């Protein structure tokens, strides 16, 4: 630790709601393993509930889905405040969680003040902007990676990195497997198609109408088919229900919410239509075949995205596999017609569905690692020990 006379004080920064949740879990884990550690920083409500002193809450406007350019003045002000804060306050290490646009400049400030940095949930430079790795190497002491391939990737750039597991695994492992709930869904019809329209409103607006159009087409071919639409949270459930009423007023669709119900709906499905995002990791965890969809701006991708995105795959299962094991229609699609054809073919071909299930099992089993927050807290402890050894504490 920094020295034997005082407990360590950690700067921790999160800018989004998900980062606030992951940072709060890390704070809780660190308090259990690092004596008398205290935290201060850019803290959302969950971090504050864990006792983190708040300099500024970036998650409030993030929850309002403010456009990025509208948040520039706020970010500049926050960077100035942190620079002044670090000039006068004693900080032993910094933990930066996700959000590289904000956190990499914070890492630069920390480096100038000789504050060692642990980055938790690393910038996805393997997908785009690999030139950022030079900045990361210059500003970050360690990375706590949430994807297994990131460890060797960042080490290849001379950055100290360790795979700590994905935060979702703890949540997924905690959900009980209820065969009765799964069987109850399958009794409603066959095949079962579960629809996951995403957790953000703009994604729901872009993807759910297409998913429901696919559902209407499949219902004409498979007369006993049953659909389940899973809301990511209660806050978006009314919006999803409104889209269903507007797009599919005569289609029988079960709308559900809650971790147990979502898990049962995924396990019961022959096929999942999933909006791109972390939820596809959950579907892969259950080994359920899926089609991944995302409908971003075609013009934006053609003029900007295709020049900076370096990964050949966009969906989490295919990125983890390093090959195409599930169909993905990303980053945009002009029509759902090819998606309907792909879904129809899969549902009519049990051997194809089994092959996807086997592929997902082979990909997921080796990487399931619980305790991401605890493992990241262990990396933080290592940063503090390194600081003590170099004599800068």
N, C-alpha and C positions, 0 to 999 in steps of 0.2 A: 504494500500500500504506500501512498505518498510519503508518510513518515509515521512514526509511532505516537506522535503527540496529538494529532488531530485526525478526525475521520475524513474520508474522501468526499469531495463535493463535485457533482457531475452536471455538466450542461447537457440537456437532452432536447431535441427539436423535432417536432412533427407538424406537418402543415395540412394534412387531410384527416378525415374521420377515421379511415382505416389505420393510418399511421398513429393516430391517438390511441386506438385500441391496442395495437402491437407494442407501442412504447409503454403503455400502462402495464401490460403483462411483463415486459422486461423490468420495469421499476419494481414490481412485486417480487420477481425472481431475484433481482439483485439485492433487495433488502433481506432476503432469506439467506444469502450467502456472503455478503460483504458487510461486515460490522459497521453500524451507524452511518451508512452511506446516505447522502442526501442529494436531491435532484432539484434543478432549477432550469427553466428554459421556455421554449415555445410549446405551451401545454394546452391541450384540449381538455374537456370536462372529465374524461376518464383518467387522464394523467393527474389532473388536479385532485381527483378523488383518491388517488394513491399517495397523495401528499407532496406532489411536485409543485414547487413554487412557480407561479406563472409570470413571465415577463410580458408575454403577449399570446393571445389565442388566435392562431391562423385558421382553425377549423370552422369558425363561425361563418365566414364568408364562403369557405369551401362548401359548406352544407347548402348554401344558397345557389351553388353552381354558377358563381360569378365568372364571366369570361376572363381568361388569363390576362389579357391586356389591361383589364380594369383593376387587377390586383397589383400591377407594377408599382404604383405609388406606395401602397401598403408594404410591399416587399422591401423597397428602398428604405423606408422608415424603419422597418424591423432590423435591417442590416446595420443601419447607423446606431440603433439602440444597442444591438449586441456588441458592436465594436467598442462603444463607450463602456458597456458593462464589463467586457473582458479586460479593458484597460485598467480597471480599478478593483475588480473582484478576483478572489483566488478560486480558480477552477482547476481540478486535477485531470479531468478528461472530458471529452465530448462524445455523445452518442447521437448520430444523425440518422433519422428514420425515413427512408424513401425520399420522394420529392426532390430529385437532384437539381432542378432549376433554382430552388432556394438553398438547398443544403450544401451544394458544392461551393457557392460563394461564402457560406458560413464556415465551411472547412478551411477556406483560404484565410479567413480572419483568425481562426483557431491556430493555424500553422504559424502565422506571424506572431501570435502571443505564446508560442511554444506549448500549446495545449494539444495533447495527442488525441487522435480522432478514431473512433470505431464507427463504421458505416453499417447499419443494419437494414436489410432489404436494399440491395445495391442497385445503382443505375443500370438499366438493361442495355449496356453498350454493345453486348453481343448481338442485339437486334438492330440497333441503329446508333449513330454517333460514336463509333469506336475511337475517334480522336479525343474523346473525353478521358480515355484511360491515362493519358499523360498527365492530365490535371489530377485525376484520382491518385495516381502514384505519388505526385508531389504533395498532396494535401492530406491523404488518409493513411493511417498507420495499419489498420486491419479492416477487413470486410467480413461480416457475418452473413454468409450467402444462404438464400432460401431455396435455390435450385442446385442440384448436385453437380451439374456440369460447370457451374460458375466458378467453383473452387479452382479447377485446373485452368479455366479460361483466364481468370484474373492473375493467377500465379504466373501464367505465361507472359504477362505484362510486368512482372516484377512486383506485384502487389500481394501482400500477405493476406490470405483468404482461407476461410474454413466453412464447410457446409454445416449449418446448424439445424436444418430441417425447415419445412414450411409451417408458418403459424397455423394454417388450416388443419394440419394433421391432428393436433390435440383436440380440436373441436370435432373432427370427424370420428376419431377414436372414442370420444366420449358419448356419441350417439348410439343408443342401443339398437340392435337389430331385432325388429318385431315382425316375425314371419306372418302373424295374423293380419297386421295392417297391409303387408305386401299382398297376401292372398286375397284380402277383401277388395283391393283395387283390381286384381286380375280377374275376379269374378264378374266385374262389371262389363267386360268385353275383351275381345282378342282380335288383333294385337293391341297392345297398350303403347301409346305414344305420349311421353311426358314433354311438356313445353316449358322451357326456362327462359323467360324474356329479359332477364337481367335485373340489376338493382338500381340503376340510374334511370331517371325519367326520360332523358333524351335517347338512351339506348332502347328503352321500352317503345317509345314512339317510332323509332326507326326500324325495329326488328319484329315486334309482336304482330303488326298487321300482316307482314309476310308469312310469319309462322302460322297464323290463322288461315291465310289463303292456302297454304300447304295442307292444313288440317281439312279444309273443305274438299280439296281435291282427293285426299286419301280416303275420306269418308265415302266417296262415290265408288272407289275400287274395293275397299275392305268394309263390307256391310256391318260387321260386328265390332268394328274398331272402337276403342275407348280412349279419350284424351284427358290428360290431367295437366292443368296449368298451375305452376308453382310460383307464388309470389315470394320475392326475396325477403320481404319484410311487410309488416302491417301497414307501414306508411305508404307503400306503393300499391297495396292491394286494391283500393278503390279505383285507382287509375286503370289498373289491369282489367278489373271487372267492367269498367266503362267501355274499354276497347273491345272486349269480348261481346258485350251487348250490341255494340255498333257493327262489328265485323261478322259475327257468327250468332245471330239471335236464335237460329233454329238448330244449332249444333249442341249436342249434349257434352258439356265440358265440366269437369270437376275442378274447382278452384280451391287451392289449399295453401296453408302457410304454417311455418313452424319447422324446427329441425327434424323432429321425428317423422312428421308427415312428408317433408321433402325427401328424406332418405328413403322412406317406403315407396314414394312415387318414382324415384330414380331406380331403385332395385326392381320394382315391378315392371318397368318399361322394357319393351322389346327394342325401342329406339327412343332417343332423346333428341329433341330439337333445341339446341342451346345457343344463347347469345354468348359471344366471346367474353371471356373473363375468368376469374378465379373459380367460378362455379364449374367450369369444365374439368378442373382438378378434382372436384368432388365427384363428378360423374365418372371420371377415370378411376378414382379410388374404389367406387362400387363396381367397376368393370362393365359398365353398361354402354353398348354401342351408341354413338351420337353423331349428329351432323352439327357442325359449328358454323354460326352465321354472324356476320357483322356488316352493316351497311353504311360505311363512312362516305364522305364526299368523293366521288370519282375524280372530279377535277383536281381536288387537293392532292389526291394520291398521285395522279398522273404528272402534275407539275412539281410536286415536292416530295411526296412519300417514296416513290419508286427510286428516287436518286439517293436517299439517305438510309432506307431500310435495307439491311444486309442479310437478314435471316430468310431462308427459302420457305419457311413455314410461319404461320401466324398464330395457330391455336396451340395451347399448352400441351395437349397430348402429343401432337406431332413434333413440337420442339423438343420435348423430353425424349421421344423415340429417335429423333434424328431422321425420321422418314414419315411418309404419309400413312398413318394407320387409321385415321378417321377422315371422312370427307370434310373439307372446310371451304366455305364460300366467303372469302375475306380478301381484302379489306372492304370490298363492296360487291354487290351483284346487281345486274341490270334487270333481271327477271327471276322469279321463283320457279319458272318452268324446269330448269335443270335440277333444282333442288327437289322438286316433286318427283322427277324421274329417278333421282338417286334414292330418295326415301322409299319409293314404291319398289325399286329393285331390291333394296336391302330387306324390306319386310317380307318380300316374296321369296327370299333366298336364305333359309336358316343357316346354311353353311357359311355364308358371308358374315352374318351376325356373330356366329361362333368364332370365326377367325378374328374379328375385332375384339371380342371378349378376351380371347387368349392373348392377343397382342397387348391389350391394356393391362392384363394381369402381369405379364412379363416385364412391362415397363414400370409398373407401380410398386410391385413387391420389394424390389431392392432399395427403393429410395424413401420408403415410409420411415420417418425418423421423428419420434415424439420429442416434446420438450424444447421447442425452438427458442422460447424466451429464456429458459434455464441455460441452454447452450450459449445463447448470445450473452447472457450475464456472465458466463464463464469466460468468454472472450473479453468482456469488459474488465474482469478481474485481471486477466493477462495483460491488458493495456496498462493498468495501474502498476502491476509488478514491473513491467518494462520501464515505466517512468521512474520508479524507485531505483532500479538498477542503473539507469543512466545518470542518476544524481540530479535530475531536474525537479524532483519533488520537494 
